[in-house]
Amino acid sequence: MKLSKQMHSRQAHQTNLTRLTRMIRDDARTADKASVDGQTLTLPSLDVVYQIDGSVIQRTEEIDASTTRTDVFELQPGSRVHWIETELPTAITLQVKRSSGTPIPSRLPPSDDPNAANSDTTDRNDLHLRMELNRYARFGVKP
């Protein structure tokens, strides 16, 4: 039963990462600029905001003055999400990391370093997504 719950949790995590990837790539390809403020990515030309709260990412789109659409992406507990804004204004990168939670056999002596190779908290890179802004404009394609 425990294994079944873990597998279901991992499957839900991967499904949410896939949905998030598809949605954010489409947004970035049509947006002409982006800004990052802490845990918030804003795409002003689309009226879209991505907000990170722990292991949850929320996408809010203002359709008109009285209508908003919200999509919520719940990732596995322990996931650490952050924006890498070093490539702004032409591109932005989203990174999702989490601890594996499983011991890694090692011949090395035990270490107090949590990122050591023999630690059960070694980070795994679940997603490293780099998106080029306004990519569709380069090809003359309108979404």
C-alpha positions in Angstrom: 0.0 0.0 0.0 2.8 2.4 0.9 4.6 1.7 -2.4 1.3 2.3 -4.3 0.9 5.7 -2.6 4.5 6.7 -3.4 4.0 5.7 -7.1 0.7 7.6 -7.3 2.4 10.7 -5.7 5.3 10.5 -8.2 3.0 10.0 -11.1 0.9 13.1 -10.0 4.2 15.1 -9.7 5.3 14.1 -13.2 1.9 14.9 -14.7 1.9 18.4 -13.0 5.4 19.0 -14.3 4.3 18.1 -17.8 1.3 20.4 -17.7 3.4 23.2 -16.2 6.1 22.8 -18.9 3.6 22.9 -21.7 1.7 26.0 -20.3 4.8 28.0 -19.4 6.5 27.4 -22.7 3.5 28.6 -24.6 3.3 31.7 -22.5 7.0 32.5 -22.8 7.0 32.0 -26.6 4.3 34.6 -27.0 5.3 37.1 -24.3 7.5 39.9 -25.4 9.0 40.6 -21.9 9.1 39.1 -18.4 10.1 40.2 -14.9 11.0 38.2 -11.8 10.4 39.5 -8.3 11.4 36.9 -5.8 9.1 33.9 -6.3 6.9 35.7 -8.9 7.3 35.7 -12.7 5.2 38.3 -14.5 4.4 38.3 -18.2 2.8 41.8 -18.6 1.9 41.6 -22.3 -0.2 38.4 -21.6 -1.5 39.5 -18.1 -0.1 36.3 -16.7 1.6 35.8 -13.3 3.3 32.7 -12.0 3.6 32.6 -8.2 5.7 30.0 -6.3 4.5 29.1 -2.8 6.6 26.2 -1.4 6.0 23.3 -3.7 3.0 24.8 -5.3 3.1 26.9 -8.5 0.0 29.0 -9.3 -0.6 30.5 -12.7 -3.1 33.4 -12.9 -4.3 34.9 -16.1 -6.4 38.0 -16.3 -8.8 37.4 -19.2 -10.7 40.7 -18.8 -11.5 43.2 -16.1 -13.8 40.8 -14.3 -12.5 37.3 -15.3 -9.4 35.5 -14.2 -8.3 32.0 -14.8 -6.1 30.1 -12.2 -4.2 26.9 -12.7 -2.5 25.2 -9.7 0.4 22.8 -10.1 1.1 20.8 -6.9 4.5 19.2 -6.9 5.9 16.6 -4.5 6.5 17.8 -0.9 10.1 18.9 -0.5 10.3 20.3 -4.1 12.3 23.5 -4.3 11.3 25.8 -7.2 12.9 29.0 -8.3 13.4 31.2 -11.3 16.8 31.8 -12.8 16.7 35.3 -14.2 20.3 35.6 -15.4 19.2 35.5 -19.1 16.5 38.1 -18.9 15.2 39.9 -21.0 15.6 37.3 -23.8 15.0 34.1 -21.8 14.0 32.8 -18.4 14.8 29.5 -16.7 12.6 27.5 -14.2 14.3 24.9 -12.0 12.6 22.3 -9.8 14.8 20.3 -7.4 13.9 17.9 -4.7 15.5 15.4 -2.3 15.5 11.8 -3.5 14.5 10.5 -0.1 16.2 7.2 -0.9 19.7 6.1 0.4 22.4 5.9 -2.2 24.9 3.1 -1.5 28.4 4.3 -1.2 31.8 3.0 -0.4 32.8 6.3 1.1 32.6 6.8 4.8 29.5 8.5 6.1 29.5 12.3 5.9 27.7 15.1 7.7 27.5 17.0 4.5 23.8 16.7 3.3 24.9 17.0 -0.4 27.5 14.2 -0.1 27.1 11.3 -2.5 26.2 8.9 0.3 23.4 11.0 1.7 19.7 10.3 1.3 19.1 14.0 0.8 21.0 14.3 -2.4 19.2 16.8 -4.7 17.6 15.5 -7.9 16.9 17.9 -10.7 13.3 17.2 -11.7 13.0 20.1 -14.2 15.4 22.6 -15.7 13.4 24.5 -18.3 14.9 27.3 -20.3 12.4 29.3 -22.3 13.2 31.9 -25.0 10.8 34.9 -24.8 8.9 36.0 -27.9 10.1 33.1 -30.0 7.0 33.0 -32.2 7.6 36.6 -33.3 11.0 35.6 -34.9 9.1 33.2 -37.2 6.3 35.6 -37.9 3.8 33.1 -36.3 0.9 34.4 -34.2 -0.3 32.0 -31.6 
